[in-house]
Amino acid sequence: MNKDHLSSVSISRETALSLLNEREKKDIPLNYLLEDSFKLNPEIDQRDRSFITELVYGTIRWQGKIDWVISKFSHFKLEKIDPVVLNILRMGIYQCFFLDRVPQSAAVNEAVKLANIKGLKRTGNFVNGVLRNIIRDWEKIAYPSMQKDKAYAISINYSHPLWLVKKFLKLFGEKETIKLCEVNNKLPQMALRTNTLKISRHALMNKLKEAGCSTSTSIYSPEGIILEKPALLRKLELYTRGFFEIQNETSQLVSRLLEPEEGEFILDACAAPGNKTTHIAQLTNNKSRIIAVEINPKKIRNLKGNIKRLGINGVKVIMGDVTLKLKFLSEGELFDRILLDAPCSGLGTLRRCPDIKWKKQDKDLKRLSELQYKMLQNLAGYLKIGGVLLYSICTITQEEGPLVIQKFLKSRKDFKLISFSKSFAAYASSFTNSSGFFCSLPHKHNLDGFFAAKLVRSL
């Protein structure tokens, strides 16, 4: 690593540290923080952007294990260490032991420099001492034993919060939990959805190849394309012209589970950023009438922008709260189909959103399940008899999935659970569990963890 590169990386480390500090103060998705940072600092080149992204995501992904290591080598308890200093240590350890291409001496030196830059000169010796002691004794560290405390050992070794590991163990058992935690710490595939209103999947793959992207077809989604390596897709003309949408494969399957048809009146109840809204329009050849409701005013612009970019017609965007009366409907007006992709813990997306596991707590599941149930109850009254309501969430917890649906079905005898088999043909048995719910799991399907239930109003 030459001096020019090391100097450049120093800027990258400072940016990464700022992002790590900022994400603890703001409840903003990690990818949005990075996007905003890069927009504000266009002078950061692609090499440095990649390094920043790796540092931020990797440090957060392994934060639990890293913090445990720090606690064994620091004279101060973690809660007593200045948050900025703690993030400097975390980032230094990640570079030393999780990144092959960064010399340990460079990682330590840059960590000390960061402490000085942040006006923490008195802590420079502390940072230097802790990191060098860890490097010296790394091979001697005795991690928690599975024989003594299975849940705690998995929590530390695989960097997941203890409460979540305990929940996974109850759901999946020891072997499955370890596999799930292992997969959660790996980078997911990057996927996109072909906009078949403008181009075929085959033709798009050829154009992506011409643009320097190596691709393959997705396994389950007929419109899906997998990128072999990450790429700046939003800078491609193919993106700006609306030939594709960046969307993970499981999310693409949700719109297909709804099975929308031409001429139908459809509600997407929690629409932003519009992935599923635009997919529904695509599946109905732009010949359905869709209401896209979003409660967050900041997300409305992005939602409308995606609709316009993809050439979608027949969608009306409304800012509103679907737990309340839908005042935008005419008297007696009902939907043929409703998609409720509900707000959830997001615990099925830990591969691409590692910060979620440190921000969410067990108590959040009860609060979210109550909100999900309230949404279901309200929306149920706006569905035609014979109409379909699809409930989906990007998590795998019982509280937000099966238990919400079971509670809803007990209270609404006019609704019944129906099969997904028509939507998936040969793949149906792989995703449908014994209760008739759709469930994808990262360690089984190499997809984000999703839950879905398809309901029909029968009376």
C-alpha positions as CSV (number, residue, x, y, z in Angstrom):
1,M,0.0,0.0,0.0
2,N,1.7,3.2,-1.2
3,K,1.7,6.5,0.6
4,D,-0.9,8.1,-1.7
5,H,-3.3,5.2,-1.2
6,L,-2.7,5.2,2.5
7,S,-3.5,9.0,2.6
8,S,-6.6,8.4,0.6
9,V,-7.7,5.6,2.9
10,S,-7.2,7.9,5.9
11,I,-10.0,10.1,4.4
12,S,-12.0,7.0,3.9
13,R,-11.6,5.9,7.5
14,E,-12.6,9.3,8.8
15,T,-15.7,9.2,6.6
16,A,-16.5,5.7,7.8
17,L,-16.1,6.7,11.4
18,S,-18.4,9.7,11.0
19,L,-21.0,7.4,9.5
20,L,-20.7,4.9,12.4
21,N,-21.1,7.8,14.9
22,E,-24.1,9.2,13.0
23,R,-26.0,5.9,12.7
24,E,-26.1,5.6,16.5
25,K,-27.8,9.0,16.7
26,K,-30.3,8.7,13.9
27,D,-32.9,6.2,13.1
28,I,-32.1,6.1,9.4
29,P,-31.3,3.0,7.4
30,L,-27.6,2.4,6.9
31,N,-27.8,2.4,3.1
32,Y,-29.5,5.8,3.1
33,L,-26.8,7.2,5.4
34,L,-24.1,6.1,2.9
35,E,-26.0,7.4,-0.1
36,D,-26.5,10.8,1.5
37,S,-22.8,11.0,2.5
38,F,-21.6,10.2,-1.0
39,K,-24.0,12.7,-2.5
40,L,-22.6,15.4,-0.2
41,N,-19.0,14.3,-1.0
42,P,-18.9,13.7,-4.7
43,E,-15.1,14.0,-4.7
44,I,-14.8,10.6,-3.0
45,D,-13.9,8.2,-5.8
46,Q,-15.3,4.7,-6.3
47,R,-12.3,2.9,-4.7
48,D,-12.7,4.9,-1.5
49,R,-16.5,4.5,-1.6
50,S,-16.1,0.7,-1.7
51,F,-13.6,0.8,1.2
52,I,-15.9,3.1,3.3
53,T,-18.9,0.8,2.6
54,E,-16.8,-2.3,3.6
55,L,-15.6,-0.6,6.8
56,V,-19.1,0.6,7.9
57,Y,-21.0,-2.6,7.1
58,G,-18.3,-5.0,8.3
59,T,-17.7,-3.2,11.6
60,I,-21.4,-3.2,12.3
61,R,-21.9,-6.8,11.2
62,W,-19.3,-8.0,13.6
63,Q,-19.9,-5.4,16.3
64,G,-21.0,-7.9,19.0
65,K,-17.9,-10.1,18.7
66,I,-15.6,-7.1,18.4
67,D,-17.2,-5.5,21.6
68,W,-16.7,-8.7,23.5
69,V,-13.0,-8.8,22.5
70,I,-12.6,-5.1,23.5
71,S,-14.1,-5.8,26.9
72,K,-11.4,-8.4,27.5
73,F,-8.5,-6.0,26.8
74,S,-9.8,-2.7,28.1
75,H,-9.4,-1.5,31.7
76,F,-12.7,0.4,31.1
77,K,-16.1,-1.1,30.7
78,L,-17.6,-0.6,27.2
79,E,-20.3,1.8,28.5
80,K,-17.5,4.0,30.0
81,I,-15.6,4.3,26.8
82,D,-16.4,7.4,24.7
83,P,-18.7,6.4,21.8
84,V,-16.3,7.9,19.2
85,V,-13.3,6.1,20.7
86,L,-15.3,2.8,20.9
87,N,-16.1,3.1,17.1
88,I,-12.4,3.8,16.4
89,L,-11.5,0.6,18.2
90,R,-14.2,-1.4,16.5
91,M,-13.1,-0.2,13.1
92,G,-9.5,-0.9,13.9
93,I,-10.2,-4.5,15.0
94,Y,-12.3,-5.1,12.0
95,Q,-9.5,-4.1,9.7
96,C,-6.9,-6.1,11.6
97,F,-8.8,-9.4,11.7
98,F,-11.6,-9.4,9.2
99,L,-9.9,-7.6,6.2
100,D,-6.9,-9.4,4.6
101,R,-5.7,-6.5,2.5
102,V,-5.1,-4.0,5.3
103,P,-1.8,-4.3,7.2
104,Q,-2.4,-4.4,11.0
105,S,0.3,-1.7,11.6
106,A,-1.6,0.6,9.2
107,A,-4.9,-0.1,10.9
108,V,-3.4,0.7,14.3
109,N,-1.6,3.9,13.2
110,E,-4.7,5.2,11.4
111,A,-6.9,4.5,14.5
112,V,-4.5,6.6,16.6
113,K,-4.6,9.4,14.0
114,L,-8.4,9.3,14.0
115,A,-8.4,9.8,17.8
116,N,-6.1,12.8,17.4
117,I,-8.2,14.2,14.5
118,K,-11.3,14.0,16.7
119,G,-9.6,16.0,19.4
120,L,-9.1,12.9,21.6
121,K,-5.3,13.1,21.8
122,R,-5.3,11.8,25.4
123,T,-6.9,8.6,24.3
124,G,-4.4,8.0,21.5
125,N,-2.2,5.9,23.9
126,F,-5.3,4.0,25.0
127,V,-6.4,3.1,21.5
128,N,-2.8,2.2,20.6
129,G,-2.4,0.0,23.6
130,V,-5.7,-1.9,23.3
131,L,-5.2,-2.6,19.6
132,R,-1.6,-3.8,20.0
133,N,-2.5,-6.0,22.9
134,I,-5.3,-7.6,21.0
135,I,-3.1,-8.2,18.0
136,R,-0.4,-9.8,20.2
137,D,-2.9,-12.1,22.0
138,W,-5.5,-12.7,19.3
139,E,-4.7,-16.4,18.9
140,K,-4.9,-16.9,22.6
141,I,-8.4,-15.5,23.1
142,A,-10.8,-18.1,24.6
143,Y,-14.3,-17.5,23.3
144,P,-17.4,-18.6,25.2
145,S,-18.0,-22.3,25.2
146,M,-21.0,-24.0,23.7
147,Q,-21.0,-26.5,26.5
148,K,-21.4,-23.9,29.2
149,D,-23.9,-21.6,27.6
150,K,-25.1,-22.4,24.1
151,A,-27.0,-19.2,23.4
152,Y,-24.3,-16.9,24.8
153,A,-21.6,-18.7,22.8
154,I,-23.5,-18.4,19.6
155,S,-24.2,-14.7,20.3
156,I,-20.6,-13.8,20.7
157,N,-19.0,-16.1,18.1
158,Y,-21.5,-15.2,15.4
159,S,-22.1,-11.6,16.5
160,H,-25.8,-11.6,17.1
161,P,-27.7,-10.1,20.2
162,L,-28.4,-12.7,22.8
163,W,-32.2,-12.1,22.8
164,L,-32.3,-12.9,19.1
165,V,-30.2,-16.0,19.4
166,K,-32.5,-17.3,22.1
167,K,-35.4,-16.7,19.8
168,F,-33.7,-18.4,16.9
169,L,-32.9,-21.4,19.0
170,K,-36.5,-21.9,20.0
171,L,-37.6,-21.6,16.3
172,F,-34.8,-23.6,14.6
173,G,-32.7,-25.5,17.1
174,E,-28.9,-25.3,17.5
175,K,-27.6,-26.4,14.0
176,E,-30.1,-24.3,12.1
177,T,-29.5,-21.3,14.3
178,I,-25.7,-21.4,13.7
179,K,-26.3,-21.8,9.9
180,L,-28.6,-18.8,10.0
181,C,-26.2,-16.6,12.0
182,E,-23.3,-17.6,9.7
183,V,-25.3,-16.6,6.6
184,N,-26.5,-13.4,8.2
185,N,-22.8,-12.3,8.4
186,K,-22.2,-12.8,4.7
187,L,-22.8,-10.4,1.9
188,P,-26.1,-11.1,0.1
189,Q,-26.5,-11.3,-3.7
190,M,-27.3,-8.0,-5.4
191,A,-30.5,-8.4,-7.5
192,L,-32.5,-6.4,-9.8
193,R,-35.9,-6.7,-11.5
194,T,-36.3,-6.4,-15.2
195,N,-39.0,-3.9,-16.2
196,T,-40.7,-6.2,-18.8
197,L,-42.9,-3.2,-19.9
198,K,-39.7,-1.9,-21.6
199,I,-37.4,-4.9,-22.2
200,S,-37.0,-8.6,-21.8
201,R,-34.8,-10.2,-19.2
202,H,-32.6,-11.7,-21.8
203,A,-32.1,-8.4,-23.7
204,L,-31.4,-6.6,-20.4
205,M,-28.8,-9.1,-19.4
206,N,-27.1,-8.6,-22.8
207,K,-27.1,-4.8,-22.3
208,L,-25.7,-5.2,-18.7
209,K,-22.9,-7.3,-20.1
210,E,-22.1,-4.6,-22.6
211,A,-22.0,-2.1,-19.6
212,G,-19.4,-4.4,-17.9
213,C,-21.8,-6.2,-15.5
214,S,-21.5,-10.0,-15.0
215,T,-25.0,-11.4,-14.4
216,S,-27.0,-14.6,-14.1
217,T,-30.8,-15.3,-13.9
218,S,-32.4,-15.5,-10.5
219,I,-33.7,-18.9,-9.4
220,Y,-37.2,-18.0,-8.4
221,S,-38.3,-14.7,-9.9
222,P,-38.9,-14.7,-13.7
223,E,-37.9,-11.1,-13.9
224,G,-34.9,-11.3,-11.6
225,I,-31.3,-10.9,-12.4
226,I,-28.4,-11.6,-10.1
227,L,-25.2,-9.5,-10.3
228,E,-22.1,-11.5,-9.8
229,K,-20.3,-8.4,-8.4
230,P,-21.7,-5.2,-6.9
231,A,-22.0,-2.3,-9.3
232,L,-23.1,1.3,-9.3
233,L,-26.4,0.5,-11.0
234,R,-28.1,3.8,-10.5
235,K,-25.4,5.5,-12.6
236,L,-26.2,3.3,-15.6
237,E,-28.3,4.7,-18.4
238,L,-30.2,1.5,-18.3
239,Y,-31.4,2.5,-14.8
240,T,-32.3,6.1,-15.6
241,R,-34.3,4.9,-18.7
242,G,-36.3,2.6,-16.4
243,F,-35.2,-0.8,-17.8
244,F,-34.8,-2.2,-14.3
245,E,-35.4,-1.7,-10.6
246,I,-33.0,-2.6,-7.9
247,Q,-34.9,-5.1,-5.8
248,N,-34.0,-8.3,-3.9
249,E,-35.5,-11.5,-5.2
250,T,-37.7,-12.3,-2.3
251,S,-39.3,-8.9,-2.5
252,Q,-40.0,-9.6,-6.2
253,L,-41.8,-12.8,-5.2
254,V,-44.3,-10.9,-3.0
255,S,-45.9,-9.1,-5.9
256,R,-46.3,-12.4,-7.7
257,L,-48.0,-13.9,-4.6
258,L,-50.6,-11.3,-4.9
259,E,-51.4,-12.5,-8.4
260,P,-52.8,-9.2,-9.7
261,E,-54.8,-9.2,-12.9
262,E,-55.6,-6.6,-15.5
263,G,-58.5,-4.3,-14.8
264,E,-58.4,-4.7,-11.1
265,F,-58.5,-2.0,-8.4
266,I,-55.5,-2.6,-6.1
267,L,-54.2,-1.1,-3.0
268,D,-50.5,-1.1,-2.0
269,A,-50.9,-0.1,1.6
270,C,-47.3,0.7,2.6
271,A,-45.9,1.6,-0.8
272,A,-42.5,3.3,-0.5
273,P,-40.1,3.0,-2.2
274,G,-42.4,1.6,-4.8
275,N,-40.7,-1.7,-5.7
276,K,-43.9,-3.7,-5.3
277,T,-46.2,-1.0,-6.5
278,T,-44.4,-0.8,-9.8
279,H,-44.1,-4.6,-10.0
280,I,-47.8,-5.0,-9.6
281,A,-48.4,-2.5,-12.4
282,Q,-45.8,-4.4,-14.5
283,L,-47.6,-7.7,-13.9
284,T,-50.9,-6.3,-15.0
285,N,-49.3,-4.7,-18.2
286,N,-50.1,-1.2,-16.9
287,K,-53.8,-2.1,-17.1
288,S,-54.8,-2.0,-13.5
289,R,-55.8,0.9,-11.2
290,I,-53.5,1.1,-8.2
291,I,-53.6,3.3,-5.1
292,A,-50.2,3.5,-3.4
293,V,-50.4,4.8,0.1
294,E,-47.3,6.0,2.1
295,I,-47.3,7.7,5.5
296,N,-43.8,9.2,5.3
297,P,-43.8,12.4,3.4
298,K,-40.0,12.2,2.8
299,K,-40.5,8.9,0.9
300,I,-43.2,10.2,-1.4
301,R,-40.8,11.9,-3.8
302,N,-38.7,8.8,-4.2
303,L,-41.9,6.7,-4.7
304,K,-43.2,9.1,-7.4
305,G,-39.8,9.2,-9.0
306,N,-39.6,5.5,-9.4
307,I,-43.1,5.3,-10.9
308,K,-42.2,7.9,-13.5
309,R,-38.7,6.4,-14.3
310,L,-40.2,3.0,-14.9
311,G,-43.0,4.3,-17.1
312,I,-45.8,3.1,-14.9
313,N,-49.4,4.3,-15.5
314,G,-52.5,4.0,-13.5
315,V,-50.9,4.6,-10.1
316,K,-52.3,7.3,-7.7
317,V,-49.9,8.1,-4.8
318,I,-51.5,9.2,-1.6
319,M,-50.0,10.2,1.7
320,G,-51.9,8.6,4.5
321,D,-52.2,6.3,7.5
322,V,-53.8,2.9,6.7
323,T,-54.7,2.3,10.4
324,L,-57.3,5.1,9.9
325,K,-60.3,5.5,7.6
326,L,-59.4,5.6,3.9
327,K,-61.0,9.0,3.1
328,F,-59.7,9.0,-0.5
329,L,-62.2,6.2,-1.4
330,S,-65.7,7.0,-2.7
331,E,-68.6,5.7,-0.7
332,G,-68.9,1.9,-1.0
333,E,-65.7,1.6,-3.1
334,L,-63.8,-1.6,-2.4
335,F,-60.5,-3.1,-3.7
336,D,-60.1,-6.3,-5.6
337,R,-56.7,-6.9,-4.0
338,I,-54.8,-5.4,-1.2
339,L,-51.1,-5.8,-0.5
340,L,-50.0,-5.0,3.1
341,D,-46.3,-5.2,3.1
342,A,-46.3,-4.1,6.7
343,P,-43.7,-2.2,8.8
344,C,-41.7,-4.9,10.7
345,S,-38.5,-5.6,12.6
346,G,-36.7,-6.4,9.3
347,L,-34.9,-9.3,11.0
348,G,-35.0,-11.3,7.8
349,T,-32.7,-8.7,6.1
350,L,-29.7,-8.8,8.4
351,R,-27.3,-9.6,5.6
352,R,-28.0,-6.3,3.9
353,C,-29.0,-4.4,7.0
354,P,-26.7,-5.5,9.8
355,D,-27.5,-2.4,11.9
356,I,-31.0,-3.7,12.5
357,K,-29.8,-6.4,14.9
358,W,-28.3,-3.9,17.2
359,K,-31.1,-1.4,17.0
360,K,-34.1,-3.7,17.5
361,Q,-35.0,-5.2,20.8
362,D,-37.4,-8.0,21.8
363,K,-39.9,-5.5,23.1
364,D,-40.1,-3.9,19.6
365,L,-41.8,-7.1,18.3
366,K,-44.8,-6.7,20.5
367,R,-45.2,-3.0,19.4
368,L,-44.8,-3.9,15.7
369,S,-47.2,-6.8,15.9
370,E,-49.9,-4.6,17.4
371,L,-49.4,-2.1,14.6
372,Q,-49.6,-4.9,12.0
373,Y,-52.8,-6.3,13.5
374,K,-54.3,-2.8,13.5
375,M,-53.5,-2.3,9.9
376,L,-55.0,-5.7,8.9
377,Q,-58.2,-5.1,10.8
378,N,-58.7,-1.7,9.2
379,L,-57.9,-2.7,5.6
380,A,-60.0,-5.9,5.8
381,G,-63.2,-3.7,5.5
382,Y,-62.0,-2.2,2.2
383,L,-61.8,-5.6,0.4
384,K,-64.5,-7.0,-1.9
385,I,-66.1,-10.3,-1.2
386,G,-63.9,-12.8,-3.1
387,G,-61.0,-10.3,-3.0
388,V,-57.5,-11.2,-1.9
389,L,-55.4,-9.6,0.9
390,L,-51.7,-10.4,1.0
391,Y,-49.9,-9.8,4.2
392,S,-46.1,-9.8,4.0
393,I,-43.2,-8.9,6.2
394,C,-39.4,-9.1,5.8
395,T,-38.8,-10.9,9.1
396,I,-39.0,-14.5,10.4
397,T,-40.3,-14.0,13.9
398,Q,-43.5,-15.7,15.1
399,E,-44.8,-12.5,16.8
400,E,-45.0,-10.6,13.6
401,G,-46.0,-13.4,11.3
402,P,-48.1,-16.5,12.2
403,L,-49.4,-15.1,15.5
404,V,-50.7,-11.9,13.8
405,I,-52.5,-13.9,11.1
406,Q,-53.9,-16.4,13.6
407,K,-55.2,-13.6,15.8
408,F,-56.7,-11.9,12.7
409,L,-58.4,-15.0,11.4
410,K,-60.0,-15.7,14.9
411,S,-61.5,-12.2,14.9
412,R,-62.6,-12.2,11.2
413,K,-64.6,-15.3,10.3
414,D,-65.2,-13.8,6.8
415,F,-61.5,-14.3,5.9
416,K,-59.7,-17.6,5.1
417,L,-56.1,-18.6,4.4
418,I,-55.6,-19.7,0.8
419,S,-52.8,-21.6,-1.0
420,F,-49.8,-20.1,-2.8
421,S,-49.4,-23.1,-5.1
422,K,-50.7,-21.4,-8.3
423,S,-48.0,-18.7,-7.9
424,F,-45.0,-20.9,-7.5
425,A,-45.8,-24.2,-9.2
426,A,-42.6,-26.4,-8.7
427,Y,-41.2,-24.1,-6.0
428,A,-44.4,-23.9,-3.8
429,S,-43.4,-26.7,-1.4
430,S,-40.0,-25.2,-0.8
431,F,-41.5,-22.0,0.7
432,T,-44.8,-23.1,2.1
433,N,-44.8,-24.5,5.6
434,S,-47.3,-26.9,7.2
435,S,-49.6,-24.0,8.2
436,G,-49.9,-22.8,4.6
437,F,-47.7,-19.7,5.1
438,F,-45.0,-18.5,2.8
439,C,-41.6,-18.4,4.5
440,S,-38.2,-17.9,3.0
441,L,-35.0,-18.3,5.1
442,P,-31.6,-16.9,4.3
443,H,-29.8,-20.1,5.3
444,K,-32.1,-22.4,3.3
445,H,-33.0,-20.4,0.2
446,N,-30.1,-17.8,0.0
447,L,-32.8,-15.1,0.0
448,D,-33.9,-12.5,2.5
449,G,-36.2,-13.9,5.3
450,F,-39.8,-13.1,4.4
451,F,-43.2,-14.3,5.7
452,A,-46.4,-14.0,3.8
453,A,-50.0,-15.1,4.2
454,K,-52.6,-14.9,1.5
455,L,-56.2,-14.3,2.6
456,V,-59.5,-14.2,0.8
457,R,-62.7,-12.5,1.9
458,S,-65.3,-15.2,1.7
459,L,-68.5,-13.6,3.1
